[in-house]
Structures are given as C-alpha cells and as structure tokens.
Amino acid sequence: MATTYFPIMQNYPIAIVSVFLIISSVFPLLTDDFILQAEAAFDDDFTGARARGMGGAFTALSDEVDGILTNPAGLSQIAAQQLTATMATLYAGLSDASSITQNLVGYAYSNPKRGAMGFAWKRLSVSSLYSENIAAIGLAKQYRFGSEANTRTISLGTTIKLLHWGVTPIVGADGNIVEAIKGRTNIGFDAGIIFRPLENAPIAVAIQNINRPNIASKDSNISERLPVKVKLGVAVLGKKVSWALDLGFKRTQVDVRVGFEWHLYQDILALRLGFRLENLAWGTNITLGAGFKPRKSGDWFTFVNAARIDYAFLYPVGNIIDTFGCHRMSVVYNF
C-alpha cells in the first residue's frame, strides 16, 4: 500500500509569508484607487533571453535566477546553484538615436530541504538621461504531497525589491543646472505559486507590486503608485517540445503571451518562438530565440558543460515602427 506523506507542514515560514502576501493583494484590487493612477516607471517586463524568446510566457516555466522578477516560486526549481547575466538593447535604430539598454546579474542557491534564495540586480538605462535600478532578494520552497506513486508539488515564493529611478540634471549653456528632478527609492513585494498536478504540467500564479509602492518624484505632492500585476501561467513540458501560455492583468489591461521551445541534438540546441499581444489591441510582438549548451566529454569540459548561452530577438508589429527590434543575450551557469 502506498504511503501518503505531507511534508508541506515542515519549514513553513516561507509558505506563511507567501500566502499572506497573495491574500493581502486582493484588497488593492477591489479599491477604486486601483484604476485611477497611472505609473510612469518600472513598467518594463524584464526576462532573460530564454523567456523572451518564448514571448515572455515564463510564469509557469520560471526556473532560473532572472525569474525572481517574474515568479519567485521558480527559484525552487533550480537544481543547486546558478549564476546568470543578461544584456539587452531595446528598439535599436530609433530615429532620435537614443539608446535603451537593460542589464541583469543574478545568483541563486537551492536546496530541496531548506528552500531556495536568490539575488538579482537589474538596470534600465535610456541614453544616460534616465535610469531604473532594481535590487531583489527572493525566497522559495517546494513542498511535496500525495502518495509516493502520485506525488504532486507546490512551490511558494516571495520577493522583496528595492526600486530606484533617477534623471540626469539638465544643464544650461552656462554650465549651471537648469532643472533637477529628484528620483525616488521605495520597496516593493511580489509573491508566486507554481503547482504541478503532473510533473510536466505546471500551473502558476504570480502577483507583483502587492504593496503598490509610491514611485512619484520626491518633489511631487501627488502619490503615483505602481499597479498590482497578476499573471496566470500554464505550461506543458515535453522531451522535445514545450509550450507555455501567460495571461497578464493590470488594471483594465489584459496581455497574452504564448511561447514554444524545441530541443534538438540531445539538448545541445534549443529553438524558440513567441507571440505577445499587448493589452489585446495596443500592439503585437513576435519573438525568436535560440540556446546553445555544449556537450563534451572529459574533465576539462566540466565547466563548459554547465554553461548555456541564449539569444532572443523581439520585433514590434504595429506599435513601435522603424526600429531594428530588441536584442537580448544571456549566459546561464549551473553548478
């Protein structure tokens, strides 16, 4: 007779915090203030090159350090330790010659018994005129329940983010500062769940900006709070082909993201395709991506075999025109 076990009651602090944050997020969603304010910062949806190649449909697939900004529950899916670095150029070739870049570095440690912890720093820069920085710490824990023959898992995670934005002062012809807008530093909270009724069919919910941090300028007398974002994700993982679907909700906006990933040549090569529909009408983005993971025998190649290189390309259709698209490169190292 199969034994039923419920270790979900062990190491429960992370579970309690995650559930509390998710439940508490319901209240801002029900207030009128939820649909009145419009944020001006921290509205970009950052993902690594693998997720971007799949259209950003990563809520249920989140299993890398950069997922700390998408669904922190995914940190528990990391095997042991992971380092990652991402560089991106957004909308290259704009007519005003402006340069928009994103950068991220992160590290995560995961232990099946103790849980997982991750750190990430992400920066968005616009031609040295405007910048956003996010320093994030995430915690996650996976719990198993059910019978030994039919084990199910649920992962819970939380993230605390230090948000900061700043603007370069405007200097006049005489060298004096004409205008200096003071930025803002604040703290935000995210939470997420990944439930696996089947090992290859994760279902996920992620909620961002639960506390709706104020990101208005320090000089402003009006509060400008980030909206709560809710993401629902589902994925099916196959040996050769995987697909994922995300629905994103922010105020009255609904975003749809679909992604596919093909594994070729014993997982040495991965090809990715994605589709993004922004708010059902604002615009469509098509994404393409590829990943390369060396497979060599011998002790000398141990380090190389643990690395993966990903590239993603996003082309906007119908919203931002006359650009060379967005380009993103990531290096992921597992050890």
VOPAGU-2260 file (C-alpha; in pm, 1 decimal, decimal comma):
REM VOPAGU-2260
SITE   aa  ch    i         X         Y         Z
SITE  MET   A    0       0,0       0,0       0,0
SITE  ALA   A    1     138,5     340,9     -95,9
SITE  THR   A    2     229,9     572,1     186,2
SITE  THR   A    3      82,1     919,4     193,4
SITE  TYR   A    4     307,2    1192,3     323,9
SITE  PHE   A    5     260,2    1562,7     380,3
SITE  PRO   A    6     595,3    1737,7     438,4
SITE  ILE   A    7     424,8    2063,5     344,3
SITE  MET   A    8     394,7    2135,5     714,8
SITE  GLN   A    9     773,1    2136,5     753,2
SITE  ASN   A   10     977,1    2453,4     700,8
SITE  TYR   A   11     657,9    2655,8     674,4
SITE  PRO   A   12     773,2    3019,7     729,3
SITE  ILE   A   13     812,0    3085,2     355,8
SITE  ALA   A   14     469,9    2930,2     293,5
SITE  ILE   A   15     304,9    3154,0     551,5
SITE  VAL   A   16     465,6    3470,7     412,2
SITE  SER   A   17     376,6    3380,0      51,7
SITE  VAL   A   18      13,8    3300,6     130,0
SITE  PHE   A   19     -21,1    3617,5     338,1
SITE  LEU   A   20     115,9    3839,4      61,3
SITE  ILE   A   21    -104,0    3679,3    -203,1
SITE  ILE   A   22    -418,4    3712,4       5,9
SITE  SER   A   23    -337,2    4072,2     103,4
SITE  SER   A   24    -307,3    4167,0    -264,0
SITE  VAL   A   25    -680,1    4114,6    -312,4
SITE  PHE   A   26    -767,3    4431,7    -122,6
SITE  PRO   A   27    -594,5    4683,7    -352,7
SITE  LEU   A   28    -759,9    4514,9    -648,0
SITE  LEU   A   29   -1101,7    4595,2    -504,5
SITE  THR   A   30   -1043,7    4965,7    -444,7
SITE  ASP   A   31   -1137,1    5247,0    -680,5
SITE  ASP   A   32    -785,7    5385,9    -648,3
SITE  PHE   A   33    -664,2    5079,5    -832,9
SITE  ILE   A   34    -778,9    5216,3   -1168,4
SITE  LEU   A   35    -713,9    5586,6   -1120,1
SITE  GLN   A   36    -338,1    5636,1   -1106,0
SITE  ALA   A   37    -101,2    5581,5   -1397,1
SITE  GLU   A   38     256,7    5482,5   -1327,0
SITE  ALA   A   39     546,9    5626,2   -1521,8
SITE  ALA   A   40     828,2    5393,2   -1417,8
SITE  PHE   A   41     913,2    5025,5   -1371,3
SITE  ASP   A   42     667,8    4924,9   -1641,8
SITE  ASP   A   43     907,8    4713,6   -1848,0
SITE  ASP   A   44     866,0    4337,9   -1830,3
SITE  PHE   A   45    1215,8    4203,2   -1776,8
SITE  THR   A   46    1304,5    3842,8   -1857,0
SITE  GLY   A   47    1618,3    3663,3   -1965,5
SITE  ALA   A   48    1682,6    3567,0   -2326,7
SITE  ARG   A   49    1528,8    3221,0   -2290,9
SITE  ALA   A   50    1197,8    3355,8   -2162,8
SITE  ARG   A   51    1198,2    3646,5   -2407,7
SITE  GLY   A   52    1246,6    3408,1   -2698,9
SITE  MET   A   53     923,5    3240,8   -2585,2
SITE  GLY   A   54     733,4    3567,7   -2583,2
SITE  GLY   A   55     782,0    3619,0   -2210,9
SITE  ALA   A   56     549,2    3329,7   -2123,4
SITE  PHE   A   57     753,2    3231,0   -1819,6
SITE  THR   A   58     522,3    3241,9   -1517,2
SITE  ALA   A   59     480,5    2863,8   -1503,2
SITE  LEU   A   60     821,9    2780,9   -1653,8
SITE  SER   A   61    1022,5    3004,4   -1421,0
SITE  ASP   A   62    1326,5    2801,3   -1318,2
SITE  GLU   A   63    1613,6    3049,5   -1344,1
SITE  VAL   A   64    1755,1    3335,0   -1138,9
SITE  ASP   A   65    1602,2    3607,1   -1356,2
SITE  GLY   A   66    1263,5    3451,8   -1280,4
SITE  ILE   A   67    1288,8    3625,2    -944,2
SITE  LEU   A   68    1132,5    3925,1   -1122,6
SITE  THR   A   69     864,2    3711,7   -1290,0
SITE  ASN   A   70     763,8    3439,8   -1043,0
SITE  PRO   A   71     986,6    3391,6    -736,4
SITE  ALA   A   72     842,1    3044,2    -675,5
SITE  GLY   A   73    1054,4    2926,1    -967,7
SITE  LEU   A   74    1372,4    2961,5    -761,2
SITE  SER   A   75    1287,0    2625,8    -602,7
SITE  GLN   A   76    1314,7    2463,6    -947,7
SITE  ILE   A   77    1689,0    2537,9    -967,2
SITE  ALA   A   78    1892,2    2220,5    -913,5
SITE  ALA   A   79    2170,1    2360,9    -692,4
SITE  GLN   A   80    2342,0    2692,6    -769,8
SITE  GLN   A   81    2309,6    2923,1   -1066,6
SITE  LEU   A   82    2472,9    3239,2   -1197,2
SITE  THR   A   83    2325,8    3443,7   -1478,9
SITE  ALA   A   84    2398,5    3763,3   -1669,4
SITE  THR   A   85    2185,0    3932,8   -1934,0
SITE  MET   A   86    2244,5    4227,6   -2165,5
SITE  ALA   A   87    1976,4    4373,6   -2390,4
SITE  THR   A   88    1934,4    4653,1   -2642,7
SITE  LEU   A   89    1575,7    4771,1   -2683,6
SITE  TYR   A   90    1434,8    4914,1   -3006,3
SITE  ALA   A   91    1767,4    4960,9   -3178,7
SITE  GLY   A   92    1778,8    5219,3   -3456,0
SITE  LEU   A   93    1532,5    5475,1   -3317,5
SITE  SER   A   94    1517,0    5791,3   -3526,3
SITE  ASP   A   95    1638,1    6010,5   -3238,6
SITE  ALA   A   96    1947,0    5787,9   -3196,5
SITE  SER   A   97    1859,6    5720,9   -2833,6
SITE  SER   A   98    1996,3    5407,4   -2669,6
SITE  ILE   A   99    1780,3    5195,0   -2439,1
SITE  THR   A  100    1959,1    4912,4   -2259,6
SITE  GLN   A  101    1884,9    4655,3   -1991,3
SITE  ASN   A  102    2133,1    4461,1   -1779,3
SITE  LEU   A  103    2088,9    4195,4   -1512,6
SITE  VAL   A  104    2314,5    3981,9   -1296,4
SITE  GLY   A  105    2189,0    3724,2   -1050,1
SITE  TYR   A  106    2276,8    3431,3    -827,6
SITE  ALA   A  107    2060,8    3163,4    -665,5
SITE  TYR   A  108    2116,5    2874,7    -427,8
SITE  SER   A  109    1860,2    2596,0    -396,2
SITE  ASN   A  110    1837,6    2307,5    -150,5
SITE  PRO   A  111    1539,2    2067,4    -162,5
SITE  LYS   A  112    1516,3    2054,6     217,8
SITE  ARG   A  113    1598,0    2411,8     311,7
SITE  GLY   A  114    1449,2    2600,2      19,2
SITE  ALA   A  115    1598,8    2847,9    -225,2
SITE  MET   A  116    1732,4    3201,4    -210,3
SITE  GLY   A  117    1816,2    3429,0    -499,6
SITE  PHE   A  118    1965,1    3773,1    -556,2
SITE  ALA   A  119    1934,1    3986,6    -868,4
SITE  TRP   A  120    2023,5    4336,3    -978,4
SITE  LYS   A  121    1862,6    4481,5   -1287,5
SITE  ARG   A  122    1917,3    4816,6   -1457,8
SITE  LEU   A  123    1730,9    5000,2   -1733,6
SITE  SER   A  124    1908,2    5297,5   -1890,9
SITE  VAL   A  125    1790,5    5546,3   -2153,1
SITE  SER   A  126    2082,3    5730,0   -2317,6
SITE  SER   A  127    2235,3    5817,5   -1977,2
SITE  LEU   A  128    1936,0    6050,3   -1924,7
SITE  TYR   A  129    1709,1    5824,0   -1722,1
SITE  SER   A  130    1769,3    5504,0   -1529,0
SITE  GLU   A  131    1585,1    5247,0   -1319,3
SITE  ASN   A  132    1751,8    5006,1   -1079,7
SITE  ILE   A  133    1601,4    4707,6    -901,1
SITE  ALA   A  134    1781,6    4505,6    -634,8
SITE  ALA   A  135    1579,0    4195,9    -548,1
SITE  ILE   A  136    1600,9    3917,3    -291,9
SITE  GLY   A  137    1377,7    3613,5    -335,2
SITE  LEU   A  138    1290,6    3312,1    -119,5
SITE  ALA   A  139    1116,0    2996,2    -234,7
SITE  LYS   A  140    1031,0    2649,8    -108,9
SITE  GLN   A  141     889,0    2343,4    -279,4
SITE  TYR   A  142     655,9    2107,3     -93,2
SITE  ARG   A  143     553,4    1756,2    -190,3
SITE  PHE   A  144     229,6    1585,5    -103,1
SITE  GLY   A  145      15,4    1294,3    -214,2
SITE  SER   A  146     113,4     930,9    -243,6
SITE  GLU   A  147     455,9     805,9    -347,3
SITE  ALA   A  148     303,0     676,6    -669,5
SITE  ASN   A  149     129,9    1007,0    -745,1
SITE  THR   A  150     337,9    1286,9    -595,9
SITE  ARG   A  151     233,5    1646,2    -652,1
SITE  THR   A  152     438,0    1954,3    -577,2
SITE  ILE   A  153     363,5    2314,1    -492,8
SITE  SER   A  154     626,9    2588,1    -484,7
SITE  LEU   A  155     577,2    2913,0    -297,1
SITE  GLY   A  156     797,4    3217,7    -329,1
SITE  THR   A  157     827,4    3581,6    -229,6
SITE  THR   A  158    1044,6    3869,6    -347,7
SITE  ILE   A  159    1135,7    4197,9    -185,7
SITE  LYS   A  160    1254,7    4465,0    -429,8
SITE  LEU   A  161    1442,2    4787,8    -373,1
SITE  LEU   A  162    1329,0    5022,8    -651,4
SITE  HIS   A  163    1510,7    5338,3    -754,3
SITE  TRP   A  164    1482,0    5570,0   -1052,4
SITE  GLY   A  165    1673,8    5883,1   -1137,9
SITE  VAL   A  166    1703,1    6153,4   -1404,7
SITE  THR   A  167    2021,0    6329,2   -1513,7
SITE  PRO   A  168    2001,8    6702,1   -1429,9
SITE  ILE   A  169    1951,7    6942,4   -1721,5
SITE  VAL   A  170    2249,7    7175,6   -1757,4
SITE  GLY   A  171    2229,4    7511,6   -1932,5
SITE  ALA   A  172    2478,6    7668,7   -2172,2
SITE  ASP   A  173    2649,8    7843,2   -1881,7
SITE  GLY   A  174    2714,7    7513,1   -1708,1
SITE  ASN   A  175    2459,3    7569,3   -1434,1
SITE  ILE   A  176    2185,2    7319,3   -1356,7
SITE  VAL   A  177    1856,7    7437,2   -1506,1
SITE  GLU   A  178    1635,9    7160,4   -1373,1
SITE  ALA   A  179    1698,8    6865,4   -1143,6
SITE  ILE   A  180    1416,8    6619,9   -1091,5
SITE  LYS   A  181    1456,1    6415,8    -778,0
SITE  GLY   A  182    1401,3    6045,2    -823,6
SITE  ARG   A  183    1251,1    5803,8    -574,3
SITE  THR   A  184    1359,5    5494,7    -382,5
SITE  ASN   A  185    1099,8    5256,3    -244,0
SITE  ILE   A  186    1033,3    4891,7    -163,7
SITE  GLY   A  187     800,4    4651,1    -344,7
SITE  PHE   A  188     679,7    4298,9    -274,9
SITE  ASP   A  189     596,1    4010,1    -509,7
SITE  ALA   A  190     468,4    3657,9    -448,9
SITE  GLY   A  191     411,5    3349,3    -661,0
SITE  ILE   A  192     290,5    2990,7    -667,5
SITE  ILE   A  193     371,9    2704,2    -903,6
SITE  PHE   A  194     152,2    2396,1    -868,7
SITE  ARG   A  195     230,5    2074,2   -1051,9
SITE  PRO   A  196     -65,8    1835,9   -1061,2
SITE  LEU   A  197     153,2    1645,9   -1307,5
SITE  GLU   A  198     530,5    1667,2   -1328,3
SITE  ASN   A  199     522,5    1807,0   -1681,9
SITE  ALA   A  200     220,2    2038,0   -1645,1
SITE  PRO   A  201     287,8    2333,4   -1411,7
SITE  ILE   A  202      19,2    2589,1   -1331,8
SITE  ALA   A  203     124,3    2921,3   -1181,0
SITE  VAL   A  204       3,6    3249,0   -1034,7
SITE  ALA   A  205     231,1    3547,0    -971,9
SITE  ILE   A  206     139,0    3881,5    -817,7
SITE  GLN   A  207     368,9    4181,2    -844,6
SITE  ASN   A  208     375,4    4513,5    -661,6
SITE  ILE   A  209     148,3    4383,4    -388,8
SITE  ASN   A  210     203,6    4686,3    -167,2
SITE  ARG   A  211     173,3    4931,2    -458,7
SITE  PRO   A  212     488,1    5133,0    -383,7
SITE  ASN   A  213     484,0    5505,2    -450,0
SITE  ILE   A  214     730,3    5592,3    -727,7
SITE  ALA   A  215     648,0    5961,1    -775,0
SITE  SER   A  216     929,8    6214,2    -771,2
SITE  LYS   A  217    1035,7    6335,6    -429,1
SITE  ASP   A  218     933,1    6683,6    -546,1
SITE  SER   A  219     578,8    6570,4    -624,6
SITE  ASN   A  220     289,9    6623,9    -385,0
SITE  ILE   A  221      82,9    6362,3    -567,2
SITE  SER   A  222     125,9    5993,0    -497,1
SITE  GLU   A  223     193,0    5778,7    -802,5
SITE  ARG   A  224     168,1    5412,7    -709,4
SITE  LEU   A  225     262,4    5113,2    -918,7
SITE  PRO   A  226     -37,4    4896,6   -1006,0
SITE  VAL   A  227     -76,4    4539,8    -890,9
SITE  LYS   A  228       6,0    4296,2   -1170,8
SITE  VAL   A  229    -144,4    3948,1   -1174,6
SITE  LYS   A  230      -6,4    3679,5   -1403,9
SITE  LEU   A  231    -159,4    3340,2   -1470,0
SITE  GLY   A  232      54,9    3080,3   -1642,1
SITE  VAL   A  233      31,9    2724,3   -1764,5
SITE  ALA   A  234     285,4    2509,3   -1946,6
SITE  VAL   A  235     330,7    2161,3   -2087,9
SITE  LEU   A  236     684,0    2021,6   -2084,9
SITE  GLY   A  237     778,5    1756,6   -2338,0
SITE  LYS   A  238    1104,1    1578,6   -2412,5
SITE  LYS   A  239    1141,3    1760,2   -2742,7
SITE  VAL   A  240     879,5    2035,7   -2741,6
SITE  SER   A  241     742,9    2255,6   -2463,9
SITE  TRP   A  242     486,3    2532,8   -2475,8
SITE  ALA   A  243     364,4    2796,4   -2232,1
SITE  LEU   A  244      78,3    3044,6   -2205,6
SITE  ASP   A  245      59,8    3354,7   -1985,1
SITE  LEU   A  246    -225,0    3594,3   -1918,1
SITE  GLY   A  247    -130,3    3923,1   -1755,0
SITE  PHE   A  248    -375,0    4156,5   -1581,1
SITE  LYS   A  249    -300,1    4516,7   -1483,4
SITE  ARG   A  250    -591,7    4743,2   -1406,2
SITE  THR   A  251    -814,5    4706,2   -1712,1
SITE  GLN   A  252    -534,9    4575,3   -1935,3
SITE  VAL   A  253    -501,0    4213,8   -2046,2
SITE  ASP   A  254    -180,2    4083,3   -2205,4
SITE  VAL   A  255    -147,9    3746,1   -2378,9
SITE  ARG   A  256     182,4    3565,6   -2426,9
SITE  VAL   A  257     244,1    3232,2   -2593,3
SITE  GLY   A  258     576,1    3055,6   -2636,6
SITE  PHE   A  259     724,3    2735,8   -2778,3
SITE  GLU   A  260    1062,3    2569,8   -2726,1
SITE  TRP   A  261    1216,4    2287,2   -2929,7
SITE  HIS   A  262    1513,4    2082,7   -2802,6
SITE  LEU   A  263    1743,9    1941,4   -3070,8
SITE  TYR   A  264    2060,4    1731,0   -3085,4
SITE  GLN   A  265    2036,0    1591,1   -2732,1
SITE  ASP   A  266    1953,9    1932,6   -2586,4
SITE  ILE   A  267    2263,5    2094,2   -2734,8
SITE  LEU   A  268    2047,6    2335,1   -2934,1
SITE  ALA   A  269    1714,3    2496,1   -2846,1
SITE  LEU   A  270    1492,7    2696,2   -3080,9
SITE  ARG   A  271    1219,2    2925,4   -2950,4
SITE  LEU   A  272     921,5    3113,5   -3087,9
SITE  GLY   A  273     689,3    3353,5   -2910,1
SITE  PHE   A  274     390,4    3578,6   -2959,7
SITE  ARG   A  275     291,4    3875,3   -2742,3
SITE  LEU   A  276     -37,9    4061,8   -2763,0
SITE  GLU   A  277     -17,4    4378,6   -2555,6
SITE  ASN   A  278    -349,9    4471,4   -2395,0
SITE  LEU   A  279    -534,8    4280,4   -2669,8
SITE  ALA   A  280    -514,4    4581,5   -2902,5
SITE  TRP   A  281    -211,7    4804,2   -2842,1
SITE  GLY   A  282      30,4    4603,0   -3048,5
SITE  THR   A  283     177,9    4266,0   -3129,6
SITE  ASN   A  284     531,9    4143,3   -3073,4
SITE  ILE   A  285     689,3    3844,8   -3244,2
SITE  THR   A  286     987,0    3686,0   -3070,3
SITE  LEU   A  287    1251,2    3439,5   -3185,0
SITE  GLY   A  288    1523,4    3277,8   -2979,9
SITE  ALA   A  289    1792,1    3013,7   -2963,4
SITE  GLY   A  290    2001,1    2848,3   -2695,4
SITE  PHE   A  291    2329,3    2659,7   -2709,5
SITE  LYS   A  292    2454,8    2421,4   -2441,6
SITE  PRO   A  293    2788,6    2246,0   -2508,6
SITE  ARG   A  294    2806,2    1869,3   -2461,9
SITE  LYS   A  295    3164,2    1745,0   -2440,0
SITE  SER   A  296    3313,9    1453,8   -2250,8
SITE  GLY   A  297    3617,2    1477,2   -2025,4
SITE  ASP   A  298    3703,4    1658,8   -1705,9
SITE  TRP   A  299    3830,1    1966,1   -1890,8
SITE  PHE   A  300    3482,2    2031,1   -2025,8
SITE  THR   A  301    3305,4    2009,5   -1689,5
SITE  PHE   A  302    3293,7    2387,5   -1660,3
SITE  VAL   A  303    3183,7    2439,4   -2020,3
SITE  ASN   A  304    2907,6    2179,7   -1996,8
SITE  ALA   A  305    2746,0    2366,7   -1708,4
SITE  ALA   A  306    2700,2    2683,1   -1916,4
SITE  ARG   A  307    2427,0    2784,5   -2159,5
SITE  ILE   A  308    2411,9    3079,2   -2396,9
SITE  ASP   A  309    2075,8    3221,2   -2506,5
SITE  TYR   A  310    1978,1    3483,8   -2761,5
SITE  ALA   A  311    1638,2    3641,4   -2824,2
SITE  PHE   A  312    1500,7    3883,6   -3080,8
SITE  LEU   A  313    1176,2    4078,5   -3045,5
SITE  TYR   A  314    1016,3    4264,6   -3332,9
SITE  PRO   A  315     726,3    4502,7   -3261,4
SITE  VAL   A  316     438,2    4487,6   -3507,6
SITE  GLY   A  317     202,9    4782,8   -3526,7
SITE  ASN   A  318     311,8    4984,3   -3221,7
SITE  ILE   A  319     676,4    5099,0   -3243,0
SITE  ILE   A  320     791,3    5118,6   -3604,9
SITE  ASP   A  321    1116,4    5184,2   -3791,9
SITE  THR   A  322    1343,3    5000,9   -3548,8
SITE  PHE   A  323    1571,0    4700,3   -3570,1
SITE  GLY   A  324    1385,4    4534,1   -3284,7
SITE  CYS   A  325    1508,6    4428,4   -2941,4
SITE  HIS   A  326    1811,9    4204,7   -2894,1
SITE  ARG   A  327    1892,0    4010,5   -2578,7
SITE  MET   A  328    2181,5    3784,2   -2479,2
SITE  SER   A  329    2205,6    3573,6   -2161,9
SITE  VAL   A  330    2467,9    3346,1   -2011,8
SITE  VAL   A  331    2349,2    3092,5   -1753,2
SITE  TYR   A  332    2589,4    2883,1   -1548,1
SITE  ASN   A  333    2469,6    2595,4   -1326,2
SITE  PHE   A  334    2696,9    2437,6   -1068,3
